[in-house]
Amino acid sequence: MMDPKSFKAVAIRSPRGAKLTEIDWADGHKATYPHELLRGYCPCAGCQGHSGEIKFIAPAPHQLEIDRFEGVGRYALQIVWFDGHDTGLYSYKYLRSLCQCAACAGSSEAAAHRPVSRA
């Protein structure tokens, strides 16, 4: 079972104009998220519908710049994109499941939360 610290972000870096966001997790893990991945797996109903299945939806190049992050309680981030899209709430568990590093890819618990398909 993953330590609860695995799902607590302690630092988020995404400089203006960057195409990557870095998150430091309370368990010491550092993850890098390409904006294409974050936007493509936006969990909002407008992007994903109501089926419960999360799928990758390829974003357009103009949809990849992040304006800001807003914390939602102690469990999620709301990403506000420069094109105005802001309805996706990315839980920390969900963000951790999107980590593409070798250590996370091999984690069975992270795999249980990983999106189910990539179109």
C-alpha positions in Angstrom: 0.0 0.0 0.0 1.3 3.5 -0.9 2.1 5.8 2.0 -0.5 8.6 2.3 2.4 11.0 1.8 2.5 9.7 -1.8 -0.7 11.8 -2.4 0.4 15.1 -0.9 2.0 17.7 -3.1 4.5 19.9 -1.3 5.8 22.0 -4.2 4.5 22.7 -7.8 6.7 24.3 -10.4 5.4 25.4 -13.8 7.1 28.5 -15.1 5.2 30.7 -17.5 5.6 29.4 -21.0 6.8 26.0 -19.9 5.5 22.8 -21.4 6.2 20.8 -18.2 5.0 20.9 -14.6 7.1 19.5 -11.8 5.5 18.3 -8.5 7.4 17.3 -5.4 5.5 14.8 -3.3 5.7 14.6 0.5 7.2 11.1 0.3 10.2 12.6 -1.5 9.2 11.6 -5.1 9.6 14.2 -7.8 7.4 13.9 -10.8 7.4 15.7 -14.2 4.2 16.1 -16.1 4.2 17.2 -19.8 1.3 19.6 -20.3 0.1 17.5 -23.2 -0.4 14.6 -20.7 -2.2 16.8 -18.1 -4.5 18.4 -20.7 -5.1 15.1 -22.6 -6.2 13.4 -19.4 -8.3 16.3 -18.1 -10.8 14.6 -15.8 -13.7 17.0 -16.2 -17.0 15.8 -17.6 -16.7 18.2 -20.5 -13.6 16.4 -21.7 -14.4 12.9 -20.5 -18.2 12.7 -20.6 -20.0 10.7 -17.9 -19.0 7.1 -18.7 -16.4 6.8 -15.9 -13.7 5.8 -18.3 -10.8 8.2 -18.6 -9.3 8.4 -22.1 -6.6 10.5 -23.6 -7.9 13.3 -25.8 -5.1 14.9 -27.9 -5.0 18.6 -27.2 -4.2 21.3 -29.7 -0.9 23.1 -29.4 -2.7 26.3 -28.2 -4.3 24.4 -25.3 -1.0 23.5 -23.5 -0.1 26.6 -21.5 -1.2 26.7 -17.9 -2.2 30.1 -16.4 -2.3 29.0 -12.8 -3.1 26.3 -10.3 -5.7 26.6 -7.5 -5.8 24.2 -4.5 -9.0 22.4 -3.8 -9.0 21.5 -0.2 -6.2 19.2 0.6 -7.0 16.7 -2.0 -6.8 18.3 -5.5 -5.6 20.9 -7.9 -7.7 22.9 -10.3 -5.7 23.7 -13.4 -6.6 26.9 -15.2 -5.4 26.8 -18.8 -4.7 30.0 -20.8 -7.5 29.1 -23.2 -10.0 29.5 -20.4 -10.6 25.8 -19.7 -10.7 25.4 -15.9 -13.3 22.7 -15.0 -10.9 19.8 -14.4 -10.2 18.9 -10.7 -7.1 16.7 -10.6 -7.0 14.8 -7.3 -3.6 14.2 -5.9 -4.1 10.5 -6.3 -5.1 11.0 -9.9 -2.0 13.2 -10.5 0.3 10.6 -8.9 -1.3 7.9 -11.1 -0.3 10.0 -14.2 3.4 10.0 -13.3 5.2 8.3 -16.1 8.5 7.6 -14.3 9.8 4.0 -14.1 9.2 3.7 -10.3 5.5 4.8 -10.7 4.9 2.7 -13.8 5.8 -0.4 -11.8 3.6 0.5 -8.8 0.5 -1.7 -8.7 -1.4 0.8 -6.6 -0.6 3.7 -9.0 -1.7 1.4 -11.8 -5.0 0.9 -10.2 -5.7 4.6 -10.4 -4.1 5.1 -13.9 -6.4 6.1 -16.7 -7.7 3.1 -18.6 -6.9 3.9 -22.2 -4.8 6.1 -24.5 -6.4 7.0 -27.8 
